[in-house]
Amino acid sequence: MRATVALCVIAVLVDSVRSQGWAWAYGKKQAWFVTRALEVFPAEEGGQSPYINETISASCVQQLVVYGTALANGQDWAVKAFDANSIQAPPGLGGGKVSWTGAYEQCMAVKATHSAVTVGPFTLHHDFNSQYCRTFYQADDNIMNLQSEFSFTNCVPEGCSYIDVWTILSIPTADQPAFPVSYVDCGQDRQTFDASSIVCTTILAILLLIVLVSTMYDIVLNHRKSTSSEKEVESPSAESNADAIGATHVELDDRNMQGQAALAGSPPQSNTANQAPERISEIGCFIIAFLRIPIIKGKGSKALLAFSLYTNIPKILSTKLPPNSYTCMYGIRFWSMMWIILGHAWQLGLTVLPGPGNSVADNVGDSVKQESEQWTRAAIRNMSIAVESFFLLSGALVTMGFMKQMQRQSDKVTCRQVSIFYFHRYWRLTPVLVIVSIFTAGLFNFLVDGPMVKGTFAEGHLCRTRWWSTIFYINNLIPPYTTCLGWTWYLACDFQFYVVAPVFIILLYKYKWVGLAITIGATSLSVAIIIALVALVLKGLMDYYTGFYIRPWSRFFSFGVGILLGYTMFKTKCQTKLPMWALILGWTLALFACLLAVYGDLGQGDCSWCRPHPLATRVLFLGTQRVLFALGVAWVVYVSCCGQGGFVNTFLSWKAFVPLGKLTYTCYLIHPLVIYYFEYSRSTQIHILGSTMLSAISKHEGLW
C-alpha cells in the first residue's frame, strides 16, 4: 500500500513540477538531486519502481514530495533549498576546481515548518529541516587537472539518509547515465559526544582546574612574602608573633582604612603604582582566607607551583639567558618554525585539505603548477627541509650537554646519568603531546563545522585508536603510518636519535678517533641510504611518505652533523677565530648550499618552460638536498657562536627571538590544528592569488 501511494504521489508531482516551466528549468540546472530523485521513478500510470519499497526510505520519499511540490508552488523555503545546491559544474574545472560547496549556511537554515502540500487526492503534513550532503565522484583522469575525485553539494530533507542520496544518484535514467559515486557525506560519520569525549573533556577540565588553583596559590604565596617583607621593615617583632593568615587580615584591614581615608579626602599611604598587582593579590588572599586552604610545604608546594601561570608566563616571556648562551639558536628555531607554518598553511590549508575532491581553493591545479615555475613558490614547496634545522640543533645541544655532565663527573658515565638523560627527554616532550592528543581525540571535531568537513576528522579518530604509537614515539616505525597527529613523526625521529646519541657521544669523549670514525661513518651511511631510497621512490617502487619521508634513517644525517658540531663547539669552547679568507669562503659555500637546496628543483614540473631533468640528476639533487641545507645551517651556528657571524648573528640573536624560540615546540604541535580549524570552517572556496595566499598564511602564522 505504501509503495502504491508513494508512486501515485510522485507521478502527480512530476506532472506538477514539469507544468511549471521556470521551476523545472531552475530545478534541472540547480537541483540535480531532486529532479533526479523524481526521474528515477516511472511517472506512467501503473508503473512499478523497486526503489520505493526496497531501497529508498519512506521518510525520504515523502519529504522529497513535499520539497518538490513546494518548489513548484514557489514557496520561499524550497527555493532557498534549491539555491543552496551546487549542481552543475561552473567554470574552473581545467584549473583544478574539484569541489563545489554550494551555500552551506543557507542550506542548514532552511526549515519546512508546518508544511502541508496537496498532491492529487493526498495531503501531506511535514515539519523537517534540510541537511547538507556532499557527493564525491570518481574523476576522469583526462579531464581532472590534479585530483582523482570531485564533489557536488545537495541540500536535501533530513529524512533522506546518505544511503538514499547514494542510491538515487547511482540509478541511471533515460537521458543521463549514472556517475560512479564513491562517497556521500551527510554527516553520518561525524563524531558524537560519546563516552570517550566525556573522558577527554573531564581530563582537560581537571588540568584546567589544577592550573587555576596553582595560579591562585602562587599569587597568595607571593602576596604573603611581600606582606612579610613589609612587616619585617615596619616591625620585626610583630611579624614573629603573627601567623600568615592573621598577617593577611591585618594587611587587608590597613588597606581598607586607607580606602576610607581616601574617600574622606585624605591621601592614601600606599604607592599607586602598585595598586593593580595589590588588587590581584587581594582577590587571591580573600579567596584563600575564605576557603581556609593551608599552605603546602616542601616538594608538594613545588609540584603545585609547576602549573602556575603567574610564574611560568614571565619565565617564558623573559629574554634573560645564562652567560655563554648560544643566542643565535633561538632565532634559527623561530624562523625555521615560521617556514614550516608557511608550508603547512599552503599544503594543509589551501591545496590538499583534507583530501581528494575537497580542496579549499578553486584553482588548486593551476596553483600547484606555478610551484614549479615561480621562485617564490619554490620556497613553499621545499619547506620540509626546515625541519633539518631542528635535528641539527638537537644533535649539537645534546652533545654539549652530555659532555659537560661527563666533565663534571670526572670523565665518568653512570647508569644514573643515562637514565636521567632519557627520562628528562621523555618528560619534556610528552605532557604537552598527551594534552594535545586528548584535545584532538575528544573535542576538536566539535569545534569545526562547515562544508569542507568530509566525514570524521581523521586526526580525531586516529587519536582514539593509535594514541599509544604517538606518545611512545614509534609512529614512524609501526604500520599503518596514519597515526594520531601525523606531523609528530618528527618527534618520533628526534626521540629515537636521543636513544642512540649517548653511544656516539661517549665514544667521541673517551676515544676521539674511534668516535669520529663511527660518527662520520654513520652520517655518511645515512646519505647513501637517502640516495638509494630516493631512487626507489622516483622509480615508483616505494611510497615517498611511508618509505622515505618519516623514516629515522632518512633523517639521521642532520642529527649526526649536529653531534659533530656540538663536539667541535665543546672542544674549542667557541674560541676559534677563522681568518678572513676562510670566513668569505665558508659564507659563500654555505649560502650556495642553502640556495641550491631551496631552488635547485625550480623548473621541474608541468609548466611552459619546465624541462625534466634526467633521473640520475633528480636522484642526486633530492638525495643531497637536506645534506646541503644542514651543512649550511651548521656553518651559521658555528661562526655565530664563535662571535664571527657578523650581522647574521646580530639578527638571529635579537632578544625578541628568545621567548619566541621557546614556544616553537608547542607551536609545532598545535599549528596544524589551527590551520585545520580555519580551513574546515570556511563556507566558500577561495581563489589563490598572491594576495589571498599572503592573507591566509599570515593569519595562521599570526595566531601561533
Disulfide bonds with the S-S distance in Angstrom:
Cys60-Cys160 2.04
Cys107-Cys155 2.19
Cys133-Cys186 2.00
Cys463-Cys484 1.99
Cys607-Cys610 1.57
